[in-house]
């Protein structure tokens, strides 16, 4: 738990140190600090969720194949389709980040 608080503190300090670099300039069309933070959060949370989802899906599929090797053909194709759908959500987050920034 101590490592989590240390990580959260250092992340907060890093974000505060980066704020002047993302300051809104005159004539930027309203795209400033908040849109840049939103873009960073969109891709960050999207990649985190996608990575966790893909890891869980692959682990479950491999465990199923390990328990019943004869069912590997029936498990493999739906796993690949599921991983592709998860990855498409991460790509949508990337597109949103590009649109915001």
Secondary structure as a PSIPRED ss2 file (coil, helix, strand):
# PSIPRED VFORMAT (PSIPRED V4.0)

   1 X C   1.000  0.000  0.000
   2 X H   0.000  1.000  0.000
   3 X H   0.000  1.000  0.000
   4 X H   0.000  1.000  0.000
   5 X H   0.000  1.000  0.000
   6 X H   0.000  1.000  0.000
   7 X H   0.000  1.000  0.000
   8 X H   0.000  1.000  0.000
   9 X H   0.000  1.000  0.000
  10 X H   0.000  1.000  0.000
  11 X H   0.000  1.000  0.000
  12 X H   0.000  1.000  0.000
  13 X H   0.000  1.000  0.000
  14 X H   0.000  1.000  0.000
  15 X H   0.000  1.000  0.000
  16 X H   0.000  1.000  0.000
  17 X H   0.000  1.000  0.000
  18 X H   0.000  1.000  0.000
  19 X C   1.000  0.000  0.000
  20 X H   0.000  1.000  0.000
  21 X H   0.000  1.000  0.000
  22 X H   0.000  1.000  0.000
  23 X C   1.000  0.000  0.000
  24 X C   1.000  0.000  0.000
  25 X C   1.000  0.000  0.000
  26 X C   1.000  0.000  0.000
  27 X C   1.000  0.000  0.000
  28 X C   1.000  0.000  0.000
  29 X C   1.000  0.000  0.000
  30 X C   1.000  0.000  0.000
  31 X C   1.000  0.000  0.000
  32 X C   1.000  0.000  0.000
  33 X H   0.000  1.000  0.000
  34 X H   0.000  1.000  0.000
  35 X H   0.000  1.000  0.000
  36 X H   0.000  1.000  0.000
  37 X H   0.000  1.000  0.000
  38 X H   0.000  1.000  0.000
  39 X H   0.000  1.000  0.000
  40 X H   0.000  1.000  0.000
  41 X H   0.000  1.000  0.000
  42 X H   0.000  1.000  0.000
  43 X H   0.000  1.000  0.000
  44 X H   0.000  1.000  0.000
  45 X H   0.000  1.000  0.000
  46 X H   0.000  1.000  0.000
  47 X H   0.000  1.000  0.000
  48 X H   0.000  1.000  0.000
  49 X H   0.000  1.000  0.000
  50 X H   0.000  1.000  0.000
  51 X H   0.000  1.000  0.000
  52 X H   0.000  1.000  0.000
  53 X H   0.000  1.000  0.000
  54 X H   0.000  1.000  0.000
  55 X H   0.000  1.000  0.000
  56 X H   0.000  1.000  0.000
  57 X H   0.000  1.000  0.000
  58 X H   0.000  1.000  0.000
  59 X H   0.000  1.000  0.000
  60 X H   0.000  1.000  0.000
  61 X H   0.000  1.000  0.000
  62 X H   0.000  1.000  0.000
  63 X H   0.000  1.000  0.000
  64 X H   0.000  1.000  0.000
  65 X H   0.000  1.000  0.000
  66 X H   0.000  1.000  0.000
  67 X H   0.000  1.000  0.000
  68 X C   1.000  0.000  0.000
  69 X H   0.000  1.000  0.000
  70 X H   0.000  1.000  0.000
  71 X H   0.000  1.000  0.000
  72 X H   0.000  1.000  0.000
  73 X H   0.000  1.000  0.000
  74 X H   0.000  1.000  0.000
  75 X H   0.000  1.000  0.000
  76 X H   0.000  1.000  0.000
  77 X H   0.000  1.000  0.000
  78 X H   0.000  1.000  0.000
  79 X H   0.000  1.000  0.000
  80 X H   0.000  1.000  0.000
  81 X H   0.000  1.000  0.000
  82 X H   0.000  1.000  0.000
  83 X H   0.000  1.000  0.000
  84 X H   0.000  1.000  0.000
  85 X H   0.000  1.000  0.000
  86 X H   0.000  1.000  0.000
  87 X H   0.000  1.000  0.000
  88 X H   0.000  1.000  0.000
  89 X H   0.000  1.000  0.000
  90 X H   0.000  1.000  0.000
  91 X H   0.000  1.000  0.000
  92 X H   0.000  1.000  0.000
  93 X H   0.000  1.000  0.000
  94 X H   0.000  1.000  0.000
  95 X H   0.000  1.000  0.000
  96 X H   0.000  1.000  0.000
  97 X H   0.000  1.000  0.000
  98 X H   0.000  1.000  0.000
  99 X H   0.000  1.000  0.000
 100 X H   0.000  1.000  0.000
 101 X C   1.000  0.000  0.000
